[in-house]
Every structure is written in C-alpha cells, then in structure tokens.
C-alpha cells in the first residue's frame, strides 16, 4: 500500500557552519514512516546549499526576507502554493516566525497548514522576557536585562558581576569580560538585529540542550536532551550526544504542560558544578541538531507535520541514549547555469 504524498514547504536551507534547521528537518521527513514527503525549499539567498541538494529538495523557490514586507513574502508563498499545492509550511528562522504566526489563520484559509506557537507563547519566552518567564513557571534563569542605549548597557554591566553575555533579540551571543567589550558587542548586534540588546549574567557550567515538540494541549510528544561535544567559534554544536537526564525531561514536560506549548522548541540550559540548571534561552522552533532526535528514535519533524494536519500522534516513550551526531562539510559541484537560472528565475 503506497503512502500518502504530502507537499511540505521548508525554509532554513543555509547548511553552513551556522546551519539552519531546514536540511535536518527534511532528512527526518524523508524517513517518515507514515507519509511520502514532497519537499519545497524556500530560500532567501541564491547560494543556500539546500537549494542544490536535489536528492533532498524537490523544488526550491527564492522568497523575500520578512524585513522586505510581510505582504510581499505572503504573496510569494501564495504564488508558490498555486504551483505546488503546499499542504504544510515549516518555517525555521526566528525572524520569520512572528509574521507567520500572525498570518497562520490566513494561510489556513488558503489550504496551507502550520503548527506554530501562539503569539502569547512566542512573546513570553523572548530573551527580554525570560526573567519573568522563569518566575512565572518556577524555572531558574540568570539575571538578564534588555537595553536600548549605550547608557543603559553601561549601567546594567555595573550592576552585574563580569563576565556577561551580550545577546541579539533573534540571534548572536558574545561573552564580554568588561563593560567596554560589552559596548562593542552592543553596537555590532544592534546594527544587525536591532533593539533591544540583552545583557545576561554569565553562568559557568556545562551547556545542555533539549529538542522537544508540544501538541498545544499541554502534552509532550517527544523530547531528547543533548550535550554538546564539539563547538564552533560561533558557539554552534558540531558534535553532540543524546544523554540520560531525568531532570531535563521533567523540566521540559513542566514547561510544555504549563505553557501548553504548540510546535517545536529548543531549551538551552547551563548545568552548574553544584547541579543547578539555569535556563538561558528558549528557541520557539526546531533546532538545527534535530536529526539527532530522529537518529535516536524520535522523528519529531514527522510528528510535527501530522499535528499540523490534525492527525493523531502518539507521544514517544523513549530514545536511544548515547546516540551521537557529528557534522561534516562537503563540497557540492554545481553547474553555473543552475545558479544563474535560480538567480534570474527565482526557482530551481
């Protein structure tokens, strides 16, 4: 009996040293047991590697950045939908989540399903709101403050004990050892991502992460904790291992249950030498290392698509501890005519 074919549009095809989640999500969908996936890639740049991975991506289209206008981006998605008949849209960048959350009902009326957090869920886990999130849900969070001017930054740095993390509201985080160094990062981040910039007390310890999926009703569909084993100069995991940590799983269940989280998420925490866990960030989407969860026995991308289509999904009960992922780079050979066609015609 042949499996049903589902057309899924996916962004985040920039599989570089700072990879987007798109390609790992696609790899999980290609291994789905319950359906056959037709993959439509959504690329913001003509050199995103995923556009040229034809064994994984069936058809790729260039789309405008959300910063160029939400309506322009939605119109492009509509035109792609008219050609391809998109069943499910999976956005994988923080910057595109907010406009697509706001547009979810509109997309649904046109036949495009999503499975994203609500506006309330998205906003209350933002870096600038994390201390309030920790207080509301009884989770340890480092002291952190949003700042919108150099004077605010200097004042906050004097109140905190050095070093401190300087973070963008969407991406980027730098360790600053003094207020002067923090100011340099402030200008760098604010120029790229805007204001506010977040100043967070640095917590010494081991970084651990959890990839998870909530059903929007308070149930955890799946969760896999990971410890980074190799980290790039951008702070990204280039290797990691699935770990047995009952507290991390309990904390994930607690957060998903209390927030009734809808969709994928990544919890970033630091475990101190004294055994305390500090939540330093919540990413409201599937992370780039999600294929570790697939390899460990939890195909979260497949489950997310089924939830988006309102199909029944049984929660995963276990995963294989000790499963590792190791990233690697590979050179693709691409004919220049393909690149030219993609650039000029906007599809490949």
C-alpha positions in Angstrom: 0.0 0.0 0.0 1.5 3.3 -1.1 2.0 6.1 1.4 0.1 9.4 1.0 2.1 12.2 -0.5 2.3 15.4 1.4 3.8 18.6 0.0 5.8 20.4 2.6 7.4 23.9 2.2 10.5 24.4 4.4 12.9 27.3 5.0 16.3 27.4 6.6 18.3 25.8 3.8 21.6 27.5 4.7 23.5 24.4 5.7 26.8 26.2 6.5 29.0 26.5 9.6 26.0 28.3 11.2 23.4 25.9 9.8 19.7 26.4 9.6 17.3 23.6 10.7 15.9 23.1 7.2 18.1 20.3 5.9 18.0 18.2 9.1 14.2 18.6 9.2 14.0 17.5 5.6 16.1 14.4 6.3 13.7 13.5 9.1 10.7 13.9 6.7 12.4 11.8 4.1 12.5 9.0 6.7 8.8 9.4 7.7 7.0 6.1 8.0 3.5 7.5 7.7 3.7 9.6 4.5 5.8 10.4 1.5 7.1 13.9 1.5 7.4 16.2 -1.5 9.8 18.9 -0.3 9.5 22.5 -1.5 12.5 24.6 -0.4 12.1 28.3 0.5 15.5 30.1 0.1 16.3 33.7 1.0 19.7 33.7 -0.8 20.7 32.1 -4.1 23.7 30.3 -2.5 21.9 28.5 0.2 23.3 24.9 -0.2 19.9 23.2 0.3 18.6 24.6 -3.0 21.2 22.4 -4.8 20.7 19.2 -2.8 18.3 17.7 -5.3 18.2 14.3 -3.6 16.6 16.0 -0.6 14.8 19.0 -2.0 12.4 18.6 -5.0 11.9 22.2 -6.0 13.3 25.4 -4.5 12.0 29.0 -4.7 13.6 32.3 -3.7 11.4 34.3 -1.3 11.9 37.8 0.0 13.1 38.4 3.6 10.3 39.3 6.1 12.1 42.7 6.5 11.2 43.5 2.9 7.5 43.4 3.8 5.2 40.7 5.2 2.7 41.1 2.4 5.4 40.7 -0.2 6.6 37.5 1.5 3.0 36.1 1.8 2.3 36.9 -1.9 5.3 34.9 -2.9 4.2 32.0 -0.7 0.8 32.2 -2.3 2.2 32.1 -5.8 4.3 29.0 -4.9 1.2 27.4 -3.4 -0.7 27.9 -6.6 2.0 26.0 -8.5 2.8 23.3 -5.9 -0.2 22.9 -3.7 1.5 23.3 -0.3 0.0 21.2 2.5 2.2 22.2 5.4 4.6 25.1 5.9 7.5 24.7 8.3 9.4 28.0 8.9 12.8 27.5 10.6 14.1 31.0 11.3 13.2 33.1 14.3 12.8 36.3 12.2 10.1 34.8 10.0 8.1 33.1 12.9 6.3 36.2 14.1 4.8 37.3 10.8 3.8 33.7 10.0 2.3 33.2 13.4 0.2 36.3 12.7 -0.7 35.0 9.3 -1.4 31.4 10.3 -5.2 31.7 10.1 -4.9 33.5 6.7 -2.7 30.7 5.3 -5.1 28.1 6.7 -8.0 29.5 4.7 -5.9 29.1 1.6 -5.1 25.4 2.5 -1.6 25.8 4.0 -1.3 24.3 7.5 1.2 25.4 10.1 1.9 24.2 13.6 3.4 27.2 15.4 3.4 28.7 18.9 0.7 31.2 19.8 1.6 34.9 20.0 1.5 34.7 23.8 3.8 31.7 23.8 6.2 33.3 21.4 6.4 36.6 23.3 6.7 35.4 26.9 9.8 33.2 26.1 11.6 36.1 24.3 15.1 36.8 25.7 13.9 40.2 27.0 11.1 38.5 29.0 13.0 35.4 30.2 13.3 36.5 33.9 9.5 36.9 34.1 9.1 33.6 32.3 11.3 31.9 34.9 9.4 33.5 37.8 6.0 32.5 36.4 7.0 28.9 35.7 9.4 28.3 38.6 12.5 27.9 36.4 16.0 29.2 37.3 17.0 31.9 34.9 20.2 34.1 35.0 19.7 37.8 35.7 19.1 39.5 32.3 18.1 42.9 31.2 17.0 44.3 27.8 18.9 47.5 27.0 18.2 50.1 24.3 21.1 52.6 24.7 24.8 52.6 25.5 24.0 54.3 28.8 21.6 51.5 29.8 24.2 48.9 28.8 26.9 50.6 31.0 24.5 50.9 33.9 23.4 47.2 33.7 27.0 45.9 33.3 28.0 47.8 36.5 25.1 46.1 38.4 26.1 42.6 37.2 29.2 40.6 38.0 31.5 40.2 35.0 31.6 38.4 32.6 28.2 38.7 30.9 26.6 37.5 27.7 25.5 40.1 25.2 22.7 38.8 23.0 20.6 39.8 20.0 16.9 39.5 20.2 16.9 36.9 17.4 20.5 35.6 17.0 24.1 36.1 18.1 25.6 35.9 21.6 29.0 37.1 22.8 30.9 36.7 26.0 32.1 40.1 27.3 34.6 40.4 30.1 34.1 44.1 30.9 31.7 47.0 30.0 34.0 48.3 27.2 33.9 44.9 25.5 30.2 44.7 26.0 29.7 48.1 24.3 31.5 46.9 21.2 29.2 43.8 21.0 26.2 46.0 21.7 26.9 48.1 18.6 27.6 45.0 16.5 24.4 43.2 17.5 22.1 46.2 17.4 23.3 47.1 13.9 22.4 43.6 12.7 19.3 42.7 14.7 18.0 46.0 16.1 17.0 46.8 19.7 16.7 45.7 22.4 20.0 44.0 23.1 20.0 41.6 26.0 22.6 41.6 28.8 22.6 38.3 30.7 24.7 37.2 33.7 27.2 34.6 32.6 26.7 31.2 34.3 29.6 28.8 34.5 28.9 25.2 33.8 28.1 22.7 31.1 25.7 23.6 28.4 22.9 21.1 27.7 20.0 21.4 25.3 16.7 19.7 24.7 14.8 19.5 21.4 11.0 18.9 22.1 7.6 19.0 20.5 4.4 20.1 22.2 0.9 19.3 21.0 -0.6 22.6 22.0 -2.7 21.0 24.7 0.0 20.5 27.3 1.4 17.1 26.2 5.0 16.5 25.3 5.0 14.5 22.1 8.8 14.0 22.2 11.9 15.3 23.8 15.6 14.4 23.5 18.3 16.0 25.7 21.8 16.6 24.2 25.2 17.6 25.5 27.5 19.4 23.0 30.8 17.7 22.4 32.3 20.0 19.8 31.5 23.7 19.5 32.4 26.0 16.6 33.7 29.5 17.1 30.1 30.7 16.6 29.0 28.6 19.6 27.2 26.0 17.4 27.3 22.3 18.1 29.3 20.4 15.6 29.0 17.2 17.5 26.7 16.1 20.4 25.4 13.1 22.2 21.9 12.2 23.5 22.1 11.9 27.2 20.0 10.4 30.0 19.0 13.3 32.3 15.6 12.8 34.0 15.6 16.3 35.4 15.9 17.8 31.9 13.0 15.7 30.7 10.9 16.6 33.7 11.7 20.3 33.2 10.7 20.0 29.6 7.4 18.3 30.5 6.8 21.0 33.1 7.3 23.9 30.7 5.2 22.3 27.9 2.5 21.4 30.3 2.2 24.8 31.9 2.6 26.8 28.7 0.6 24.4 26.6 3.4 24.8 24.1 2.4 24.3 20.4 5.1 23.2 18.0 8.8 22.6 18.1 11.2 24.2 20.7 14.7 24.1 21.9 15.6 24.6 25.6 19.2 25.9 26.2 20.4 25.4 29.7 23.6 25.5 31.8 24.2 22.9 34.4 26.5 24.2 37.2 29.1 22.2 39.1 26.6 22.3 42.0 24.0 20.6 39.9 21.7 23.5 39.4 20.1 24.1 35.9 19.7 27.6 34.6 17.5 28.2 31.5 19.4 30.7 29.3 17.2 30.6 26.2 14.1 29.1 24.6 14.1 28.9 20.8 10.5 28.7 19.5 11.2 26.3 16.7 13.0 23.1 15.8 16.8 23.4 16.2 19.5 22.6 13.6 20.5 19.4 15.5 17.1 17.8 15.3 18.4 15.0 13.2 20.0 13.6 16.4 16.5 13.1 17.8 15.5 11.3 14.6 18.6 9.0 14.8 17.8 8.3 18.5 14.3 7.1 17.6 12.1 10.2 17.8 11.2 11.6 14.3 9.9 14.9 15.6 9.6 16.5 12.1 7.3 13.7 11.0 5.2 14.2 14.2 5.0 17.9 13.6 3.6 17.5 10.1 1.0 15.1 11.4 0.0 17.5 14.2 -0.3 20.3 11.6 -2.7 18.1 9.6 -4.7 17.3 12.7 -3.8 13.7 12.6 -3.4 11.6 15.8 0.1 11.4 17.1 1.2 9.1 19.9 3.9 10.5 22.2 7.4 9.0 22.0 8.2 6.9 25.1 11.9 6.5 24.8 15.0 7.3 22.8 18.4 5.7 22.4 20.8 7.3 24.9 24.4 7.6 23.6 23.3 8.3 20.0 25.8 10.9 18.6 25.8 13.3 15.8 28.9 14.6 14.1 28.6 17.3 11.4 30.8 17.4 8.3 31.3 19.7 5.4 31.2 18.5 1.8 31.8 20.4 -1.5 29.0 20.2 -4.0 29.7 20.6 -7.7 27.1 22.9 -9.2 26.7 23.9 -12.9 26.9 27.7 -13.1 23.8 27.6 -15.3 21.7 26.2 -12.4 22.9 29.1 -10.2 22.1 31.6 -12.9 18.7 30.2 -13.6 17.9 30.2 -9.8 19.1 33.8 -9.5 17.2 35.1 -12.6 14.0 33.0 -12.5 13.7 32.6 -8.7 13.2 28.8 -8.8 15.3 25.7 -9.3 
